[in-house]
């Protein structure tokens, strides 16, 4: 599980740059 979360976090780190506005509107824990 821990390894899987790290992979997801790395992916979202890049996606966050493209969806910064959405990230602010929607809490990250939901993702």
KAVENQUI-V790538 format. One record per helix or strand of 2 or more residues. SS is the DSSP state (H for helix, E for strand). FROM is the first residue (numbers start at 1). TO is the last residue. If there is no record, write none. Layout:
# KAVENQUI-V790538
SS:FROM:TO, SS:FROM:TO
This chain:
# KAVENQUI-V790538
H:2:18, H:20:25, H:28:30
